[in-house]
Amino acid sequence: MQSIKLVLLSVIILASISCSSTSFKQSDEAEAKSNAISEYAEQATDASPSEEAGAVEKNKSDILNVVETTKIIKTGNLNIEVENYQTSIVTIRDIIKQSQGYISNEEESHSSYQMYNTLTIRVPKEKFDDLLSKIEKIALSVNSKNVNMQDVSEEYVDLTTRLKTKKEVELRYLDLLKQARSINEILSVENELRVIREEIEAKEGRVKFLDSQVGYSTLTLYVYQQYDNPYEPGFFHKISKAIGTGWEGIKMFVIGIFYIWPFWVILGAFFIWLRWFLKKKKNNKK
């Protein structure tokens, strides 16, 4: 009987040890998994400067092999005088159309001495020089011309490289999000995802802007016609203008009178008092 009790006690002790071992094992696995997620997050955000620089340089090398031509933003300014403004402006519009360009902004005006227009023209980069040459040919004289070329190849490659790197980080966060278990872990990863996506959108916007500026060159054109005999108003026109100006003066004078109404109130009160005072003085003498 004593031996049976000893056997049962041994079984109970072994079962307790086994349960405890299983519990410790599960706890260790959970802790290891949590530590793995934390370490993965740190790797996604806290890569060492040397590792990040290495990744950027590697991506730069790959992208440089893809970028076959330099990225040049070409802009120009042209100031010309024409013999006949109306005819010339129609010709300029035809030249722009033939060059597959468009006018992004236009300001037309005139004075008694000249008719003029300022046009901002956008044209495919390969047709810029041809457009410039054709417009110069219709000019009576070219007062000024300048062409500026800005090389943005380095910025473009740098942006594209960093964009690629950030998209790789985004994928790592998405993978990390699938592994997250607690609410805090999910919120933390989603917050980092939001930040990295905002950075990606900003860099994508800059890349699109550079593509647009490189793909289409910009020419600011000032075109004008100088009048040989400036318009001189006639006698009756001058009289009409003088009457109009005089009438405006009268209106402003009347309005000005109403602006100083407190002065008129004070002046009226003073005259009433003065009349009463003189009348009283006269009665006292009698």
PyMOL commands that set and color helices and strands:
alter all, ss='L'
color gray80, all
select helices_A, chain A and resi 2-45+49-66+85-98+125-137+153-179+183-215+235-259+261-285
alter helices_A, ss='H'
color red, helices_A
select strands_A, chain A and resi 72-81+102-110+114-124+141-151+216-226
alter strands_A, ss='S'
color yellow, strands_A
deselect
rebuild
show_as cartoon
